[in-house]
Amino acid sequence: MVTDTQRGPDGTSFATDDADLDALIRRIRQHIVRMVFEASSGHIGGSMSAAEIMSVLYTRIMRHDPQRPDWPERDRFVMSKGHATPVQYALLAELGYFPVEELETFRAKGTRLQGHSVLGKPPGVENSAGSLGMGLSFGLGMRLSARLAGADTRVWVLMGDGEQNEGQVWEAAMAASHHAAEGLIALIDKNGIQNDDHTASTMVTEPLDSKYESFGWAVRSGVDGHDTGAVEEALRWASEVRGQPACVIFDTVKGRGVSFMEGNPGFHGAPPSPEQYEQALAELGVTPEAQQ
């Protein structure tokens, strides 16, 4: 049976109050914009939509230790939508897994901060990812392995809603239910956009909640993915599910935090122009002087 979580070996939290958490989320979005702009490449929209989900998970729910990335009792996080590395790198840097200054090397030749996830680069990255649809299978394997070893650790898998088009997702969902994979938790960042179009135009996957329920999962849907209180409550619910895997479906906005990016398919994987960059940072609370 999976036990209740703590944040680190001493049980301390990384964001002590809501103001700290809000400030962290704002800095993460600022990092994302800077990283993608400086690299002239990167997936900005889906990184922005996941900022609250990942920040709450890492600061209030998940058991981990930035000073000991290989701590055996840690929970595991799998970035299945592996192109959304900007939000993952920004959060890991802010929490102390590696220096914040290293974010400037995003997508540079020879950097640890590649455009898609690479296992162990930087510390805290638990999986390699490229093509969508593999993360849930990866996470299931990690959870079953931990169970065989008698480890009470959770595995959190972040997916996109466009990713639900992949058949491997549903093979993994069926297998997870068959194996009663308690402690495997799927988080779906449902921002309604994939690549250069809306998900509903590419392939209708709704109703996602009913589909996962029919596959034997406990499901919480309709969660506001930008309300940190709602996110925390849903994640705590998921962490307490027993006897079966759990799935939380978050309603989010692609490009959240920057007006011209929000809900805009054009910012799935495109950097902002210099003028847009300045506007984005201003909307995220960076003064013109600090932009220099």
N, C-alpha and C positions, 0 to 999 in steps of 0.2 A: 504494500500500500504506500502511495506517495504521501509524505508528510507535509505539514505546512511549510511555506517558504520563509526564508529570511533573505536579506540583501547581500550580506557578506558573512565571513566567519564569525564576526562579533555581533551580527544582527543589526548593524547600523544602516540607516537610510542614506542615499546619496543626495536627495533633495528634501530638505527638512520641512519645508512648508510650500504652500501653493505659489507664493511669490517666487521662491527659488526655482520651482518647476517651470513656471511661465517664462522666467528669464532664460533658463536653459533651453527651452524650446525656441525662443526667439533667436538665441545665439546659433543654434543648430541650423535654422533656416538661413541666417546670414552666411554661415560657413558654406552651405549648399550652393547659394547663389555665387559666392566668390569662387569656389572650386570649379564649378562648371564654366563660369565666364573665363577664368584664367586658363583653363585647359582648352577652351573653345570646343568643348565636347562633354557629353555626360547627360544622364537622365535626371532632369531637374523636377519635372512635374510629379512623378510618382515618389520621389524622395520627400518633397514638401508635404504630400498628403499623408505620409506615415510618421511625421515628426512627433505628434502627441502619443500615438500608439507605442512607439518604441521608447520614448522618453519615460512614460509612465511604467512600462514593463521593466525597464532597467533600473529605475530609481525607487520604485515602490513595491515591485512584485518579485522579480527574478532573483534567484540566488547566484551570486557571482562575486568575484574579487579582482579588481584591476591589477592589484599587486601580485596576484597569483593566477594568471590566466589558465593555467593547467590544474587548478584546484580540483581534485577528483570529485568532490561533492557538489560542484557547481551545476546549475541548470544549463542546458544547451539552447542556443538560439540559432535557427537556420533561416538564412535569407534566401527564400526560394525565388522571389522576384529579384534575381541576383544583379540586375542592372541598377538597382536602387542603392548602390554602394555609397553615394554621397551622404545620405542620412545615416548610414551605419558607421562610416568613418568619422563623421562629425561627432556623433554621440560617443563612440569609443574614445576619441581624443579628449572630449570634454570630461569624461569620467576617469581619465588618467591611464588608459591602456598604452598610449604613445603620445609624444609631444604634439600639441595643437599646431605648432609651426610646420609639422610634416604634412598637414593638409594642403600646403602650397604645392606639393609634388604630385597631386592627383593626376593620374593618367600620363605622367611624364615617363620617358624611357627609363627603365630600370627601377622605377619606384615600387614600393610595397603596395601602394594604393592604386591597384588596377581598376579598370572600368567595371569589371565583373568580379564577384567574390572569388578569392583564392584562399584555400584552407591555410590558416596560420599566418597570413599576411594581410594586415598586421596582427599582432596578438589579439585574441578575442573573436576572430573570424573562424567559425566552426565548420564551414563547408565551402566547397568550390561550386560555382554556378555559372551557367552560360545560357543554354536553351531553357526555356521555361518548362515547368511541370515536373521537375525532378526532386524538388525540395521535400515534398511530403513523404515520398518514398525514403529519402535520405533520413528524415527525422524519425520515421517509423523504425528503420533499422537501428538508429541510435537508442531509441526508447526500449526496444526489445532486447538489445544488447545489455543495456543497463539493468533491465529486469532480471536477465539471466545471471548477472553479477551481484544481484541483491541490492542494487543502488536505488535509493528513493529520490531520483532526480527527474525533473520535468524537461520536456523538449518542446520548445515553442517554435512554430514554423509560420513565417510571414509570407503570404501569397497575395497576388493581385487577382482582381475579378476576371480580367482577360485571360489569365492563366488557367481559369477553370475550363477553358476550351480543350485543354490537353487531356488525352485519354489516360495518361499515366497518373494524373491526379486521382481519377476515379478508381483505378486499380489499387492505388495506395489507400484510398478511403475505404474500399471494401476489405482489404487485408487488415487494416487497423481495427475495424469492427470485429472481424473474425477472431483476431488475437486479443480482443478486449484490452486494447492498448491504453489503459489508464495512464495519465500523465503525458500523453501526446496531445498537444493543443494547437489546432490550426487557427491562424488569425488571417482573415481576409480583408484586405484594404480595397473596399469596393468604391472606387472613384469614378467608375463609369466610362473610362477611356483606356484604350490600349493602342500602342503604337501611334498611328496617325488618324484614328477614327474612334467613334464611340463604340463601346462594347456591344450595345444592342444592334448596331449596324453590321457588326462582324459575325456574331453568333449569339443568339439569345440563350442564356444559361439559367435564367430565373425559372422557377423560384429556387434559389440556392439553399435556403434553409430547409425546405421540404426534401430536397434531394439528399442533403447530408443526413437528415433525420431518417430517411428511408434506407440509408446505408448503415444505420445503427449508431449514429453519433448523437451526443447531447449538443444542442445548438442554441445559441443566443444570437438573435439578429436585430437589425434596426438600431444598432448602437451608434450614437453620434461620435465619430472618431476624432472630433476636435474638441469635445467636452472632456477635460481631463478627469473630472469626477465620474462621469459615465464610463469612460475607458477603464478607470481603476476598478469600479464596481464589477464590470463585465469580466475583467481579467481575474479578479478574486473569485468570482463565480466559477470560471473555467478551472482554476487551480484546485477547486474543491470537488470537482466531478469525480465520481468513483465508478469503477467497473466498466468504463467505456471511454473512448477518446472524446474530446470536446472541440467545438468549433465556435468561434465568435466572428460574426460578420459586421464590420464597421462601415457605416456610411460616411464617406469622406469626399473632399473636393480636390481634384488634381490641381497642383500648383498653389495650394492653400497658402495665404499670407501675402501674395502679390496679385494685385487686382487684374492685370492684363494676362496673367498666367492661369488664373482660376478657371477651371472648366474648359481650357483651351487645348485641343489636341496638338496644336503646333508646338507646344512645349513639353511633349513627351520626351524627346531626346535632343532638343536643340538649345544652344546657349542663347542668352539675351545679347542684344546689340549693346554697344557702349552706352547709348542713351537709356535703353531699357535697364541696363545694369544699375545705373545711378538711381533711376526711379525705384527699382526693386529694393535696393538697400535703404533708400529713404522711407519707403513704406514699411520696412522691417525695423525702423528706428535708428538707423545709422545716420549721423549728421554728415553734411557735405565735407566738413573738415576731416572726419574720421575715415572718409572714403579714399582720401589721398594716400 
